[in-house]
Each structure stands twice: as C-alpha cells, then as structure tokens.
C-alpha cells in the first residue's frame, strides 16, 4: 500500500479521501454518543440504515435486524431499544413486520427535537 501511495497519486488521493471520511464518521459517532440520548441515537441509526438522505427520501425498509444488534450500535441495552422501538411504533414513526422495519420520514423529528 505504501508503495502504491508513493507511485500512484490517484491511489493516494482515494486513500486519503476514504481515511478522512472514516475519521469524520468516527467524530460524528463520538459527538452523538456524548451529547444525545439513547432514543435519539436509535432514531439516527434507523434513519442511517434506511439510507435517509438530504432530499427527504429513504429506502424506508430495513431488513430484519435484531434488537441486540441495534442495542450494540446505539450503545445501550436491548430492553431500552425495545422500549424505544415500541414508542416509535405507537407514535407512527416506524412499522415492523416479517419483511423488516419500515422507517417513516417523521422519525426525523425525534432526531431534530430540542
């Protein structure tokens, strides 16, 4: 890799871009962990998994994922994720069934509140 970076400027540019993007994502995750509640972090994770973008569109359907996996991503317990998922479902922000989790645009209000 070192040799490719030295000999091919395009490889170096691509590697640097990937490295900076990953660093930015790590910083965003740290800020999210430090300053946001578990509920907001879960909402953010669900929006990211649904590929929610700036245009307000999303893929809306996340394939089935366990609450344990979501808890690990959020940094909380499965039981807290269960409480928040039920809250999101009763509020109409998500719907889940056999196909997966349907994420609605209105979930963004949880992330943007406060």
N, C-alpha and C positions, 0 to 999 in steps of 0.2 A: 504494500500500500504506500509506504514511504517513497519507494522508487517511482510509482505511478504518479504520486503527487508532485514530485520533483520534475518528472519528464513530460507530464501532460497537464497543461494549465486548465483544461476543461474538467478533468477529474478533480483537480484541486478546488476549483470553483464549486463543483457539485458537492464534494465532501464538506466544504466549509458551509455551504447553504444548508445541508442536512444537519450538520452539527449545531448551527445557530438556531434552526427551527426546533430541534430537540431541546436545546437549552431554554428557549423561550417557553416551550410547553412545560418543562420542569418548573420554571419560575412561576408560571400561571397556576400550576397544581399546588405549589407551596403556599402561595398567597391565598388560594381557595381554601386550603386546609387550615390556615391560621385565622382567617377572618370570617369565614362563612359557617353557618350551622350545617349539621349533618343533612337536614332536609334540603337546604339549598344545594349542597354538594351532590345529593342524589338527583335532584332535578337537572342539574348541569350535566351529570353523567348520562342521564336518559336522553337529553337533547343531543349530546355529542354522539351517542350510539345511534340515534335516529338520523344522523347527518343533517341536523338543523343548520341552515345557513343564513347569511345576512339578508337574503331576499324573502325570508319568511316561509320558505318551502322546506319540506323534510321528506324523508323516505317513510316516515310515520310508523313503520312496522319493524320492531326489533325482534329478531328470532329469540325463542325462549332462552332465558338466562336465569340461572338460579339466584335466589336472594342471597345466598352465601357469597357468590361471585360479586354481586352488586355491593354487598357489605364490605368486601375486601377493597373494592375500588374506591368506595366512599371513605373508608377508614372508621367504620362503626360496626355494630353488631347486627346479626341477621334479624333479630327481633325488632330493632329500631327501623330497619329497612322495611320490614313487614308493616309496621305501623304507618310509615310514610307512604308506602305503596297503596295501602287501603285508603288513606286520606286523599291521595291524588285521584284514586279511582272514584271515590264518593263525590269529589269535587268536580269530576268530569274532565280532569287533565289527562288521564290515561284510561285505557281499557285493555284488559288482558284476557286471553283465552288460549286455546290449543295452538294457534298459529304463532303467537308471540305477544309482545306488548305494543299496543297502538299508542303512540305519543302524539298528543294534540298540541297545536301551536300555543294554546292558552297556558301550557305548563311554563312558558317563558315568564309569565307574571310572577311565579314563585321565585325565580332567579333574580328578577329585577325589583322585587319588593324591598322596601327600606331605602 
